[in-house]
């Protein structure tokens, strides 16, 4: 065999081997799509909101969720033309205070009505508003001198446990005052998670 033919034979043999190797090598696997980027959705989850409160109740209803207690700042004042004195600007059940069952209620009560004495007592709602205050339906849920009332400038503090679910009146115990409309509602609710105030449309 001539040197030229020998060289051609060697070149062809090498090309054949390369082709065989190329054919026997598996093709690279198709690239799979990159995994979707995981997102932390914790920031987009809306946290549980507290029970809505009327805007002007925020200054007189203070919630301590950790201590499971609520503090009420209550003021009785006369209002020209109104049939009765107002409790924080409301009367005749225009505002309803909602308290979760088992929570502690503290109130700081004061009278600024120089025309008449007043008091406050929690009583279970019946068919009719009582003529005067009586024994509180929740232990210690009353001011001093419920029937006689306290004069203007007097303050009273009390603390009680809302340990029985139900509907109550938060009323003045001075004879005739509740009948004229000096009362709000108190709802002790086993389903409520946080205290709040529900305000009805005023007449």
Order of alpha helices (4+ residues) and beta strands (2+ residues): alpha-beta-beta-beta-beta-beta-beta-beta-beta-beta-beta
